[in-house]
Every structure is written in structure tokens, then in C-alpha cells.
Amino acid sequence: MLQQQRVLEEHFGGLGAKVQWQVFMHKHPLTGEPVEVKNLIVRWKPEIKQRVMLCSHYDTRPYPDQDPKNPKGLFVGANDGGSSTALLMELGHAVASMDLKVGVDFVFFDAEELVYIAGNGMTLGDYFVGSTYFAEQLVSGGPDTTYRAGILMDMIGDKELQLSWDEVSFKYAPVLAKEVWGIAKELGLKDFNPRVLHSIRDDHLPLNQIAMVPTIDIIDFDYPTIASRSRSYWHTMADTPDKCSGESITKVAAVVMTWLKMQKP
């Protein structure tokens, strides 16, 4: 994790962005000891008050607890955490040279899944720790920033990409959801299906409910497909790079880039 944090800081700092760490402590679910949690905020055009945010969690689950053979094995999280982090890293190259009309923040949330397996086999822990803290800081007068909208991305590297609306996105940010999926339609991307398919609790929940920032989630929760739920890669040791596709990530990047270019002051 420390190595990844150094990589992210050097990457975005080298592209000319303003890099900020948001550090706080949270209780470890097994020991009760304080654990350092670090959100990363990458700011483009930090002088502009009106801003939008693109978000991802950059942590991975401690264990592949859904793995049928080894729930305490190695969890890589290539798609679940890795794919959206990779997208934002690559997107940084383009955003650094864009003529932005609004400020743009890339926000990387830590501890999205601070969940461990206890000795009795039960899972213990908290979800959305980083995004909840970020949202609370916005409300309590943290960064002097007004976010008009947010797009969260998660699990967008699936080779068999299928992106539908989730209930939370459509409840809190229906206009934004329709706008983004409309862009995908204009780009001819049939992987974006404009219908509500899942009710997904993700980092966009505290952004909408606490910070009141209309935020949607671009997420392919069926990994790889709806028909293959019995052999899902989700939270298993099978979530490895060979299950992911650069083409899928590029499709999501194309939609997000087009949306950014459409933003007016």
C-alpha cells in the first residue's frame, strides 16, 4: 500500500497536478487498534472554485473472502480497485493538457472495503471509510470547494463489459446518469445499457447522502456476466489482470473524457 501511494504521488505530481493527502485514523475491525487511512486528492486547475470530481477506491480487500477454495488467500483486485485506479492514472496525461473550463479533482478513496475474516469465519469491518470521511469533511467546511457533480468508477475493466444504472445513482443523480449514458450512446458504445439493474452500495452513497454532491457510479457488478454468477470473479483469487481488458477501460475513459469536455463554467 505504501509503495502504491508513492507511485500515485509521483505519477500525478510529475504531470503537474496538485497532490494532497487526506489522512485520518480508523479502528481496525479485528484488533481495535488505530489504522492510518489516506485518501488522495489530485487537483487540476486548483484555483477554480466550481469543480467536478472523478473518483475511485485504490485499496483492495484484505482477503478474497468469496473465494470458494481459499477465502484467506491472495486478493489482487485487478478489476475491483485496480482498473479504475489505472483509468485515472492514464486519464491524467490527457487532463493535464486539456483546456478545462471547470476544476477537476481525481479522488482516490482508501478503505472502501476494510473487511477482515475473524477466527470464527465471520466477516468484520467497515465499508466506505475513506469516502465517508471525505464527505464529512466537505460538510464541516474542509476544502473551499464546490463540487457540482461526481462520477465514481469501480470494476470497469471486465472483458465482458456491461454497464447499467444502479438504484442509488438513479435516485440521487438521474440527470447526470442519463447524460453520461447518453454520451455513450452517441459514441456508439453498446456496453452502456440505460436501465436500472442493481441496487449497489458503493463510495457514491456518502457523497450523495452526506455531501449532497450528485454522484453516479459507473460499475460492472456482474463479473464477468449475469449468467456466470455461480463462477463470479468478484472478491475471489480469480480477480487478476488476465480477466481485465484495456479496451473496456478505454471505453469508460472515452465517455468520461467527453463529459469533461462538455463542462462549462
C-alpha positions as CSV (number, residue, x, y, z in Angstrom):
1,M,0.0,0.0,0.0
2,L,2.8,2.4,0.9
3,Q,4.5,1.6,-2.4
4,Q,1.3,2.3,-4.3
5,Q,0.9,5.6,-2.6
6,R,4.4,6.6,-3.6
7,V,3.7,5.6,-7.2
8,L,0.4,7.7,-7.3
9,E,2.0,10.7,-5.8
10,E,5.0,10.7,-8.1
11,H,2.8,10.0,-11.2
12,F,0.4,12.9,-10.7
13,G,3.0,15.2,-9.3
14,G,5.0,14.6,-12.4
15,L,2.1,15.6,-14.5
16,G,1.8,18.9,-12.8
17,A,-1.2,18.3,-10.6
18,K,-1.6,19.5,-7.0
19,V,-1.4,16.3,-4.9
20,Q,-3.0,16.3,-1.4
21,W,-3.3,13.5,1.1
22,Q,-6.2,13.4,3.5
23,V,-5.0,11.4,6.5
24,F,-7.0,10.2,9.5
25,M,-7.2,7.2,11.8
26,H,-9.8,4.4,11.9
27,K,-10.3,1.5,14.2
28,H,-9.0,-1.9,12.9
29,P,-12.0,-4.3,12.8
30,L,-10.1,-7.2,14.4
31,T,-7.8,-5.6,16.9
32,G,-9.4,-2.2,17.7
33,E,-6.1,-0.5,17.1
34,P,-6.0,2.7,15.2
35,V,-5.1,2.3,11.5
36,E,-3.9,5.1,9.2
37,V,-6.3,5.8,6.3
38,K,-5.2,8.0,3.4
39,N,-7.4,9.5,0.7
40,L,-5.6,11.0,-2.2
41,I,-6.9,14.2,-3.8
42,V,-5.4,15.1,-7.2
43,R,-6.4,18.7,-8.2
44,W,-6.3,20.1,-11.7
45,K,-6.8,23.8,-12.0
46,P,-7.0,24.2,-8.2
47,E,-7.7,27.9,-8.5
48,I,-11.1,27.3,-10.0
49,K,-13.9,27.1,-7.3
50,Q,-16.5,25.3,-9.4
51,R,-15.3,21.7,-9.7
52,V,-16.3,18.2,-10.6
53,M,-14.8,15.0,-9.2
54,L,-13.8,11.7,-10.7
55,C,-13.4,9.0,-8.0
56,S,-12.1,5.5,-7.4
57,H,-11.1,3.4,-4.5
58,Y,-7.5,2.5,-4.7
59,D,-7.4,0.0,-1.8
60,T,-8.1,-3.7,-2.3
61,R,-10.0,-6.0,0.0
62,P,-7.6,-7.7,2.6
63,Y,-8.9,-11.2,1.7
64,P,-10.7,-12.9,-1.3
65,D,-13.5,-13.9,1.2
66,Q,-15.8,-15.0,-1.6
67,D,-13.3,-17.5,-3.0
68,P,-14.8,-21.0,-2.8
69,K,-11.4,-22.7,-2.1
70,N,-9.2,-20.2,-0.3
71,P,-11.1,-17.2,1.3
72,K,-7.9,-16.2,3.1
73,G,-5.7,-16.3,0.0
74,L,-4.1,-13.5,-2.0
75,F,-6.6,-10.9,-3.3
76,V,-5.1,-9.0,-6.2
77,G,-8.1,-6.8,-7.0
78,A,-7.1,-6.2,-10.6
79,N,-10.6,-5.2,-11.6
80,D,-12.0,-4.3,-8.1
81,G,-9.9,-1.3,-7.3
82,G,-7.1,-1.7,-9.9
83,S,-9.0,-1.0,-13.1
84,S,-10.5,2.3,-12.1
85,T,-7.2,3.5,-10.5
86,A,-5.4,2.6,-13.7
87,L,-8.0,4.6,-15.7
88,L,-7.5,7.7,-13.7
89,M,-3.7,7.4,-13.8
90,E,-3.8,7.3,-17.6
91,L,-6.5,10.0,-17.8
92,G,-4.1,12.3,-16.0
93,H,-2.0,12.5,-19.2
94,A,-5.0,13.9,-21.1
95,V,-6.4,16.1,-18.4
96,A,-3.0,17.8,-17.8
97,S,-3.1,19.2,-21.4
98,M,-6.9,20.0,-21.6
99,D,-8.3,23.5,-21.7
100,L,-10.5,22.9,-18.7
101,K,-13.4,25.2,-18.0
102,V,-14.0,23.9,-14.6
103,G,-11.7,22.5,-12.0
104,V,-11.3,18.7,-11.9
105,D,-10.4,16.6,-8.9
106,F,-9.4,12.9,-9.0
107,V,-10.3,11.5,-5.6
108,F,-8.8,8.1,-4.6
109,F,-10.6,6.7,-1.6
110,D,-8.9,4.4,0.9
111,A,-10.6,1.7,3.0
112,E,-13.6,1.2,0.7
113,E,-13.5,-2.4,2.0
114,L,-11.8,-2.6,5.3
115,V,-13.2,-6.0,5.9
116,Y,-11.4,-8.9,7.6
117,I,-12.3,-12.6,8.4
118,A,-12.4,-13.3,12.1
119,G,-11.4,-16.5,13.7
120,N,-15.0,-17.8,13.7
121,G,-15.2,-17.2,9.9
122,M,-17.4,-14.1,10.3
123,T,-16.5,-11.0,8.3
124,L,-15.9,-7.9,10.4
125,G,-15.3,-4.4,9.3
126,D,-16.5,-1.2,7.7
127,Y,-17.2,-0.1,4.2
128,F,-16.7,3.3,2.5
129,V,-14.5,4.6,5.3
130,G,-12.5,6.9,3.1
131,S,-15.4,8.3,1.1
132,T,-17.5,8.8,4.3
133,Y,-14.7,10.8,5.9
134,F,-14.2,12.8,2.7
135,A,-17.9,13.7,2.5
136,E,-18.0,14.6,6.2
137,Q,-15.0,17.0,5.7
138,L,-16.8,18.7,2.8
139,V,-19.8,19.3,5.0
140,S,-17.8,20.5,8.0
141,G,-16.0,23.1,5.9
142,G,-13.0,21.2,4.7
143,P,-11.6,22.2,1.2
144,D,-13.0,25.6,0.0
145,T,-14.6,23.8,-2.9
146,T,-18.0,23.4,-4.6
147,Y,-18.5,20.2,-6.4
148,R,-21.3,20.3,-9.0
149,A,-21.2,16.6,-9.8
150,G,-19.2,13.4,-9.3
151,I,-18.5,10.2,-11.3
152,L,-17.4,7.2,-9.3
153,M,-15.8,4.3,-11.3
154,D,-15.4,0.8,-10.0
155,M,-14.8,-2.6,-11.6
156,I,-14.7,-1.2,-15.1
157,G,-12.0,-3.5,-16.5
158,D,-14.2,-6.6,-17.1
159,K,-13.5,-8.2,-20.5
160,E,-17.3,-8.7,-20.9
161,L,-18.3,-5.1,-20.1
162,Q,-21.9,-4.5,-19.2
163,L,-22.7,-1.1,-17.6
164,S,-26.2,-0.3,-16.3
165,W,-27.6,2.2,-13.9
166,D,-27.8,1.3,-10.2
167,E,-30.6,2.4,-8.0
168,V,-28.5,4.8,-5.9
169,S,-27.2,6.7,-8.9
170,F,-30.6,7.0,-10.5
171,K,-32.2,8.0,-7.2
172,Y,-29.8,10.8,-6.4
173,A,-28.4,11.9,-9.7
174,P,-30.8,10.8,-12.5
175,V,-30.0,13.8,-14.8
176,L,-26.3,13.0,-14.6
177,A,-26.9,9.3,-15.2
178,K,-28.9,10.0,-18.3
179,E,-26.4,12.5,-19.5
180,V,-23.4,10.1,-19.2
181,W,-25.2,7.1,-20.7
182,G,-26.4,9.4,-23.5
183,I,-22.8,10.3,-24.3
184,A,-22.0,6.5,-24.5
185,K,-24.9,6.1,-27.0
186,E,-23.6,9.0,-29.1
187,L,-20.2,7.3,-29.1
188,G,-21.8,4.1,-30.2
189,L,-20.8,2.2,-27.1
190,K,-23.4,-0.6,-26.6
191,D,-21.8,-1.7,-23.4
192,F,-23.7,1.1,-21.6
193,N,-27.3,-0.1,-21.1
194,P,-29.6,2.7,-19.9
195,R,-31.7,0.7,-17.4
196,V,-31.6,0.2,-13.6
197,L,-30.2,-3.3,-12.9
198,H,-28.8,-3.4,-9.4
199,S,-29.0,-1.6,-6.0
200,I,-25.4,-1.1,-5.3
201,R,-23.9,0.3,-2.1
202,D,-20.6,1.9,-3.0
203,D,-18.5,5.1,-2.4
204,H,-21.1,7.2,-4.1
205,L,-23.5,6.6,-1.2
206,P,-21.8,9.0,1.3
207,L,-21.1,11.5,-1.5
208,N,-24.8,11.7,-2.3
209,Q,-26.2,11.3,1.2
210,I,-23.7,13.3,3.3
211,A,-22.0,15.7,1.0
212,M,-25.1,16.2,-1.2
213,V,-23.0,16.0,-4.4
214,P,-24.9,14.4,-7.2
215,T,-22.7,11.4,-8.0
216,I,-23.2,8.3,-10.2
217,D,-21.4,5.0,-10.2
218,I,-20.1,3.5,-13.4
219,I,-19.7,-0.1,-12.3
220,D,-19.9,-3.5,-13.9
221,F,-21.0,-5.5,-10.8
222,D,-21.6,-8.8,-12.8
223,Y,-18.0,-10.0,-13.2
224,P,-17.8,-11.5,-15.7
225,T,-21.6,-11.7,-16.6
226,I,-25.0,-12.0,-15.1
227,A,-25.2,-15.6,-16.4
228,S,-22.0,-16.5,-14.7
229,R,-22.7,-15.5,-11.1
230,S,-22.0,-19.0,-9.9
231,R,-18.4,-18.6,-11.0
232,S,-18.0,-14.9,-10.3
233,Y,-14.5,-13.4,-10.0
234,W,-15.8,-10.9,-7.5
235,H,-13.8,-10.9,-4.3
236,T,-12.0,-14.1,-5.3
237,M,-8.4,-15.0,-6.1
238,A,-9.5,-15.0,-9.8
239,D,-9.7,-11.2,-9.9
240,T,-6.4,-11.0,-11.8
241,P,-5.2,-8.9,-14.8
242,D,-5.9,-11.7,-17.3
243,K,-9.7,-11.2,-16.6
244,C,-9.4,-7.5,-17.5
245,S,-9.4,-5.6,-20.8
246,G,-7.7,-2.4,-21.7
247,E,-10.4,-1.9,-24.3
248,S,-13.1,-1.9,-21.6
249,I,-11.2,0.7,-19.6
250,T,-10.8,2.8,-22.8
251,K,-14.5,2.8,-23.5
252,V,-15.2,4.2,-20.0
253,A,-12.4,6.7,-20.4
254,A,-13.8,7.9,-23.7
255,V,-17.2,8.6,-22.1
256,V,-15.7,10.4,-19.1
257,M,-13.4,12.5,-21.3
258,T,-16.3,13.6,-23.5
259,W,-18.3,14.5,-20.4
260,L,-15.4,16.6,-19.0
261,K,-15.1,18.5,-22.3
262,M,-18.8,19.4,-22.1
263,Q,-18.4,21.0,-18.7
264,K,-18.9,24.8,-18.8
265,P,-18.1,27.4,-16.0
